[in-house]
Amino acid sequence: MNNNLILPIVTDKTVFNSLINMIVPDPQHHSFISQEINNFLSRHKAATIAMRLGLALLKLQSRLYYFKAFTQLSEEQQFDWFKNSHKPWRNLLLKALAVPIKLAYLQSPELHKSLGSRVQLPEVKAEKFRWQQQIVSLQDLEDETEVDVVIIGTGAGGAAAAYEMASKGLAVLIVEEGEYYDRSHFNGNIPKLLKSLYRKMGMTATFGNTIIPIPLGRNVGGTTTINSGTCLRAPDKVLNDWKKNGLSDFPAEELNPWYEQVEDILQVQPADDDAVGDIRKVITQGAESIGLKKIHVLNRNAVGCDGQGLCQLGCPTDAKRSTNVSYIPRALESGAMLVTSTKATQLQWQDGKIIGVILTQSNNKNKTITIKTNTAVVAMGSLLTPSFLANNGVKNKWLGKNLSIHPCGAVHAHLPQYNFSNSQKIPQGFGVSDHKGEGLMLEGATPPLMAYGLMLKETGSDFVSKIQRYQQTGFFGFMIKDRSRGRVFPQKIKGLPLVHYRMNNEDFKQFLQGIVSLIRIYLAAGAKEVEIAGSPKLPKISSEDDIKKLFSLNLKPRDFLITAYHPLGSCRMASSKDLGVVDTNLQVYDKQGLFVMDGSVVPSSLGANPQLTIMALASRSASRLANQLLNETY
Ligand SMILES: Cc1cc2nc3c(=O)[nH]c(=O)nc-3n(C[C@H](O)[C@H](O)[C@H](O)COP(=O)(O)OP(=O)(O)OC[C@H]3O[C@@H](n4cnc5c(N)ncnc54)[C@H](O)[C@@H]3O)c2cc1C
C-alpha cells in the first residue's frame, strides 16, 4: 500500500495499513478508505485520540497473544484473531477498529458504481408550501402563550390527534423535540440521516436475555418518517381479545370508520409489483412449494412509490405518506402551530388540573418558556411517554409495564440467478400471512447496502465477497405477536430510555418457527446458501440436514439478531385504573386534562404493523376530546 495515502493523524501508520488490508483486501478502495477516515478524524479530536489509543493497544495485544508485531502476523493468524469466538473479549478491540474501515469502504463511490447502487442521491430542491410558515422555533413563541391544547410529539399518534383537533377549530400547539426536514434532506446518506432523523443515532435498545435494538424517530414525523410504510389493521381477533382482557367498555367496531379515515388520508393501497422487485418471485415460488397460500404484496401508504430503497432514511420522493407529509401539513393548514427542536419537559398542575406545559429548546436547556393550557396530549411514543408521566406526578401500577415489541428476525439467501436491484426496490413490500392468526407474519426486510455491510460478521475476502453479491442476495424477515412483556423504567441513561425485555420460551419457539419458515422458503426457491442474521455460531444452511444441525445447537435468543420496531402498551388503555393507565378516551386516570395518544396505549401486541391502529385510536379520542372542549368553551 502507498504509505503517502495514510493518515498524517494516525501515528501507527503501518499497523493501520495492515488493518485496512486485513478488513478490505481490495487495494482499489484503500486510498478512499484512508481519505475518508482521515477527513473524519481531522474533524473529531476525541475520535483521533480513541483511534491512536486503539492502535497502540492492538500492538500490545498482538505482542501478548502472538509474541509478534501486528504487521508480522500471517493472514491466517489475523483471521483467527478476528474470529476468536471462544474468547470473545479478545477480538473486541479488533472488531471495534474494523467498524470505521468497513464504514468508509461502504461509502466508496467506486463500490457503489460497480454494484449499481447509490451512495447518496443527487441534490434536489424541495417544494415550498404555505403551511410551512406555521413551523416556528421556541424563540418565536412568547412566554405564557395560551392555547386550547398542547400536543407533544409528531409521530403516528400526535400528528393524527393534532389534525383532528385543529380541523375542528381548536387552538393547537404541537411540540416536537426533533427538527423539520423536507425531502431534499432525505438523500440516503446513512451517517448523516441517522444523526438527524433517529433518536441517539438509532441506539435505543432493550436489555434482558438478549439486547434488542428498537430504533426511534426524532424529527417532525417521528418514527413514521423512518418507517417502512406498511399499513395493516389490527386483526379482529386481537380487538375482540381486548374486550375480554380489561377493556369491557371498548367498542372495537367503533374503530372501523377511523381506520377508513386514516387509510383515506394516507392513501393506503397495495404496493406496486415492479417496485417490489424479484424478491416477490422468490418468496412466492418458495412459499407455494411448501404449501403456503397467503402470499401477497403489502398494503402501503405510498402512492406512486417507485422503490427508492430508502424508506428507513426518509422518503426522497415524498411518496410515503408519513405524518411529516400527511397529517402534520393538514393540521398546520387547519391553523395549528408547530414548534420544532423543542422538548416538553414538565407539566404544571393546580388543584389536580393541568394549567401549563414547560418547553425547553432541545439544544439549549436555558431557553425555556411556559405555555398555558388546560389540555395536554402526550404522544412521545411507548419508550418515552411512561418516564415523562412518571416524572410528572402520574402514579399507576401499570405505568411503564406491559411493553410488547413484535420481535423480528431476518434470514437472507444467495441467489446468483437473480439481480434483486436491492437499492432500487421497496424494502418491505411483500408478505406471507398464513400464520398471522398464530402470531407469525413474514414481511420483506431489505436493508440498504451500508446497513447490511455493517451487520456482517465477516472480514477480509469473505466480507468483500458478501458485499459484492449484495444485489444477488434476497432479504426477508418476520415478526412475532409476542406474549412476553417488557418494562420501561422512569430513569434514563444519557437520554436513552431504560427498557427491560426478556423473551420468554414460548416466543422464542415461535421466533425459531419464523427462522425455519424462511429457510425452507429460500431452499424451495432454489437458494444454495441461506444465512440467519446472528452470531457466528449459526451455521450456513443448504439443506434439511443443516436445519437439523441448527437445532442440535443449544440455541438461545442472544444467538440471533433480534430487532424490534413496534414498541406498544407501556401506558395501556383499560376500563379501570387497576388495569391500565388511560381510560377508553385515552385520558390518564385521575389526571384531569392529561391524555396519552401514541403507541403506548395499545393494550396488547397486535401481530400487525401498528401505525394504522395508533392513528385510528388517536383520531377517535382526539375527535371526542375536541367535541367536548368545544362544548365546554363555546
Ligand atoms: C425502521 C422502522 C420501520 C417501521 N415500519 C413500520 C411499518 O412499515 N408499518 C407500521 O405500521 N409501523 C412501522 N414502524 C413503527 C411505527 O412507525 C411506530 O409504531 C409509530 O410511528 C409509533 O407512533 P408513536 O406516536 O407512538 O411515536 P413516534 O412515531 O415515535 O413519535 C414520537 C415523537 O415524539 C417526539 N418526542 C418524544 N419526546 C418528546 C418531548 N419530550 N418533547 C417533544 N417531542 C418529543 C419524538 O421526537 C417523536 O417525533 C416502524 C418503525 C421503525 C423504527
The ligand as a MOL file (V3000), in Angstrom:
LIG
                    3D

  0  0  0     0  0            999 V3000
M  V30 BEGIN CTAB
M  V30 COUNTS 53 58 0 0 0
M  V30 BEGIN ATOM
M  V30 1 C -37.4410 1.1570 10.9790 0
M  V30 2 C -38.9150 1.1410 11.3440 0
M  V30 3 C -39.8380 0.6440 10.4420 0
M  V30 4 C -41.1880 0.6190 10.7790 0
M  V30 5 N -42.0890 0.1990 9.8480 0
M  V30 6 C -43.4120 0.2590 10.1080 0
M  V30 7 C -44.3580 -0.0800 9.1230 0
M  V30 8 O -43.9960 -0.4220 7.9930 0
M  V30 9 N -45.6710 -0.0170 9.4470 0
M  V30 10 C -46.1060 0.3430 10.6950 0
M  V30 11 O -47.3070 0.3350 10.9360 0
M  V30 12 N -45.2150 0.6960 11.6420 0
M  V30 13 C -43.8920 0.6950 11.3720 0
M  V30 14 N -42.9950 1.1040 12.3180 0
M  V30 15 C -43.4960 1.5380 13.6230 0
M  V30 16 C -44.2580 2.8670 13.5990 0
M  V30 17 O -43.5900 3.8300 12.8320 0
M  V30 18 C -44.4360 3.3200 15.0430 0
M  V30 19 O -45.1740 2.3040 15.7050 0
M  V30 20 C -45.1950 4.6260 15.1910 0
M  V30 21 O -44.5990 5.6520 14.4700 0
M  V30 22 C -45.2380 4.9940 16.6740 0
M  V30 23 O -46.0040 6.1550 16.8170 0
M  V30 24 P -45.9810 6.9750 18.1760 0
M  V30 25 O -46.9130 8.1070 18.0040 0
M  V30 26 O -46.2010 6.0580 19.2920 0
M  V30 27 O -44.4820 7.5150 18.3480 0
M  V30 28 P -43.3840 8.1380 17.3480 0
M  V30 29 O -43.8250 7.9730 15.9240 0
M  V30 30 O -42.1270 7.5410 17.7530 0
M  V30 31 O -43.4230 9.6760 17.6900 0
M  V30 32 C -42.9990 10.2190 18.9190 0
M  V30 33 C -42.4790 11.6310 18.6750 0
M  V30 34 O -42.4270 12.3110 19.9270 0
M  V30 35 C -41.2670 13.1140 19.9530 0
M  V30 36 N -40.9190 13.3830 21.3590 0
M  V30 37 C -40.5130 12.4980 22.2790 0
M  V30 38 N -40.2900 13.1140 23.4630 0
M  V30 39 C -40.5820 14.4150 23.2740 0
M  V30 40 C -40.5730 15.5620 24.1220 0
M  V30 41 N -40.2230 15.4950 25.4260 0
M  V30 42 N -40.9320 16.7640 23.5950 0
M  V30 43 C -41.2770 16.8710 22.2850 0
M  V30 44 N -41.3100 15.8220 21.4460 0
M  V30 45 C -40.9720 14.6030 21.9290 0
M  V30 46 C -40.2410 12.2600 19.2420 0
M  V30 47 O -39.1210 13.0270 18.8200 0
M  V30 48 C -41.0610 11.6790 18.1020 0
M  V30 49 O -41.0180 12.5210 16.9760 0
M  V30 50 C -41.6260 1.1030 12.0380 0
M  V30 51 C -40.6890 1.5850 12.9370 0
M  V30 52 C -39.3470 1.6160 12.6100 0
M  V30 53 C -38.3390 2.1290 13.6000 0
M  V30 END ATOM
M  V30 BEGIN BOND
M  V30 1 1 1 2
M  V30 2 1 2 3
M  V30 3 2 2 52
M  V30 4 2 3 4
M  V30 5 1 4 5
M  V30 6 1 4 50
M  V30 7 2 5 6
M  V30 8 1 6 7
M  V30 9 1 6 13
M  V30 10 2 7 8
M  V30 11 1 7 9
M  V30 12 1 9 10
M  V30 13 2 10 11
M  V30 14 1 10 12
M  V30 15 2 12 13
M  V30 16 1 13 14
M  V30 17 1 14 15
M  V30 18 1 14 50
M  V30 19 1 15 16
M  V30 20 1 16 17
M  V30 21 1 16 18
M  V30 22 1 18 19
M  V30 23 1 18 20
M  V30 24 1 20 21
M  V30 25 1 20 22
M  V30 26 1 22 23
M  V30 27 1 23 24
M  V30 28 2 24 25
M  V30 29 1 24 26
M  V30 30 1 24 27
M  V30 31 1 27 28
M  V30 32 2 28 29
M  V30 33 1 28 30
M  V30 34 1 28 31
M  V30 35 1 31 32
M  V30 36 1 32 33
M  V30 37 1 33 34
M  V30 38 1 33 48
M  V30 39 1 34 35
M  V30 40 1 35 36
M  V30 41 1 35 46
M  V30 42 1 36 37
M  V30 43 1 36 45
M  V30 44 2 37 38
M  V30 45 1 38 39
M  V30 46 1 39 40
M  V30 47 2 39 45
M  V30 48 1 40 41
M  V30 49 2 40 42
M  V30 50 1 42 43
M  V30 51 2 43 44
M  V30 52 1 44 45
M  V30 53 1 46 47
M  V30 54 1 46 48
M  V30 55 1 48 49
M  V30 56 2 50 51
M  V30 57 1 51 52
M  V30 58 1 52 53
M  V30 END BOND
M  V30 END CTAB
M  END
